[in-house]
Amino acid sequence: MFNKEKSSNLESPPIISRTSSKDISTLIGEGCKIEGNFFIPTSTRIDGIVKGDLTGESGIIIGNTGKVDGNIFATEVVVYGEVKGKIETKRLELKKGSLVNGDISISILITENGCMFNGNCSMNNAAEQSVNEPLAAAEN
């Protein structure tokens, strides 16, 4: 009469980033407004408004409705929304409709048609090496 099997349907599936297979562990939802500097040890998605600096050990996604007024330091950053501040990351993706006002320091930059970026961009040595390696191999 009663089934003793474990039901895995009761748990909601993890939110997965469209740009990576990492699970989102922290979510700042649409309508939330928070202020302060934050250290984020896990993958995070921001759909609300954050005033302050974000430091992350993994990826940070700024969703379509997300706005960050502060600096972002993380391994990977994907922007669908707005950022007003400096971004330092290994890999930065600017998606269609995104707006970044501030300087960026990156190794890899990926942009979609329709994004806006106002500021200075500096590429780290890792990006220079990865670009020069195929050229050096082709010359030999």
C-alpha positions as CSV (number, residue, x, y, z in Angstrom):
1,M,0.0,0.0,0.0
2,F,2.8,2.5,0.9
3,N,5.9,2.6,-1.2
4,K,9.1,2.7,0.9
5,E,11.3,3.8,-2.0
6,K,13.0,7.1,-1.7
7,S,11.4,9.8,-3.8
8,S,14.0,12.1,-5.5
9,N,11.2,14.1,-7.1
10,L,10.6,16.1,-3.9
11,E,13.9,18.0,-4.1
12,S,14.1,20.9,-6.4
13,P,16.9,20.7,-9.0
14,P,19.9,22.9,-8.6
15,I,20.0,26.2,-10.6
16,I,22.6,25.7,-13.3
17,S,24.5,28.6,-15.0
18,R,24.0,28.7,-18.7
19,T,27.6,29.4,-19.2
20,S,29.1,26.7,-17.0
21,S,28.1,23.5,-15.3
22,K,28.7,24.8,-11.8
23,D,25.7,24.7,-9.4
24,I,24.6,28.0,-8.0
25,S,24.8,27.8,-4.2
26,T,23.9,31.4,-3.3
27,L,21.1,33.4,-4.9
28,I,20.3,37.1,-4.2
29,G,16.8,37.3,-5.7
30,E,15.0,40.0,-7.7
31,G,13.6,42.7,-5.4
32,C,16.4,42.2,-2.8
33,K,18.5,45.2,-2.0
34,I,21.6,44.7,0.1
35,E,24.5,46.9,1.1
36,G,28.0,46.0,2.3
37,N,31.1,44.2,1.2
38,F,30.7,40.4,0.7
39,F,33.0,37.4,0.6
40,I,31.3,34.6,-1.4
41,P,32.9,31.2,-1.3
42,T,30.5,29.5,-3.7
43,S,29.0,30.1,-7.1
44,T,26.5,33.0,-6.8
45,R,23.8,34.5,-8.9
46,I,22.6,38.1,-8.3
47,D,19.2,39.2,-9.6
48,G,18.7,41.9,-7.0
49,I,20.7,45.1,-6.2
50,V,24.0,45.0,-4.4
51,K,25.9,48.1,-3.2
52,G,29.4,47.1,-2.1
53,D,32.3,45.0,-3.2
54,L,31.9,41.2,-4.0
55,T,34.9,38.9,-3.6
56,G,34.3,35.3,-4.7
57,E,36.3,32.1,-4.9
58,S,34.3,30.8,-7.8
59,G,31.8,32.2,-10.3
60,I,29.5,35.2,-10.0
61,I,26.6,35.7,-12.3
62,I,24.8,39.1,-12.5
63,G,21.3,38.2,-13.8
64,N,19.2,40.3,-16.2
65,T,17.6,42.3,-13.3
66,G,20.9,42.3,-11.2
67,K,22.7,45.5,-10.5
68,V,26.0,45.8,-8.7
69,D,27.4,49.2,-7.5
70,G,30.9,48.1,-6.4
71,N,33.9,46.2,-7.4
72,I,33.9,42.5,-8.3
73,F,36.8,40.1,-7.7
74,A,36.2,36.5,-8.7
75,T,37.5,33.6,-10.8
76,E,34.7,33.9,-13.3
77,V,32.1,36.6,-13.9
78,V,29.1,36.6,-16.2
79,V,27.1,39.8,-16.6
80,Y,23.6,39.9,-18.0
81,G,22.6,43.0,-15.9
82,E,24.5,46.1,-14.8
83,V,27.8,46.6,-13.0
84,K,29.2,50.0,-11.9
85,G,32.7,49.4,-10.7
86,K,36.0,47.5,-11.3
87,I,35.9,43.8,-12.3
88,E,39.0,41.6,-11.8
89,T,38.6,38.1,-13.0
90,K,40.2,35.4,-15.1
91,R,37.2,35.0,-17.3
92,L,34.6,37.7,-18.0
93,E,31.5,37.2,-20.2
94,L,29.4,40.2,-21.2
95,K,26.0,39.1,-22.5
96,K,23.5,40.8,-24.8
97,G,21.9,43.7,-22.9
98,S,24.6,43.9,-20.2
99,L,26.1,47.2,-19.1
100,V,29.5,47.6,-17.4
101,N,30.7,51.0,-16.4
102,G,34.2,50.6,-14.9
103,D,37.7,49.2,-15.6
104,I,38.2,45.5,-16.1
105,S,41.3,43.4,-15.5
106,I,41.0,40.0,-17.1
107,S,42.6,37.0,-18.8
108,I,39.7,36.1,-21.1
109,L,37.0,38.4,-22.4
110,I,33.9,37.1,-24.2
111,T,31.3,39.6,-25.5
112,E,28.0,39.2,-27.2
113,N,26.6,41.7,-29.7
114,G,24.5,44.2,-27.8
115,C,26.5,44.5,-24.6
116,M,27.9,47.8,-23.5
117,F,31.3,48.4,-21.8
118,N,32.6,51.9,-20.7
119,G,36.0,51.8,-19.1
120,N,39.6,50.6,-19.5
121,C,40.5,47.0,-20.2
122,S,43.8,45.4,-19.2
123,M,44.7,41.8,-20.2
124,N,46.7,39.7,-17.8
125,N,49.8,37.8,-18.8
126,A,47.9,34.5,-18.9
127,A,45.9,35.8,-21.8
128,E,49.0,37.1,-23.6
129,Q,50.7,33.7,-23.2
130,S,47.6,31.8,-24.5
131,V,47.4,34.1,-27.5
132,N,51.2,33.9,-28.3
133,E,51.4,30.1,-27.9
134,P,49.5,29.2,-31.1
135,L,51.5,31.9,-33.0
136,A,54.8,30.5,-31.8
137,A,53.7,26.9,-32.7
138,A,52.7,28.0,-36.2
139,E,56.0,29.7,-36.8
140,N,58.0,26.5,-35.9
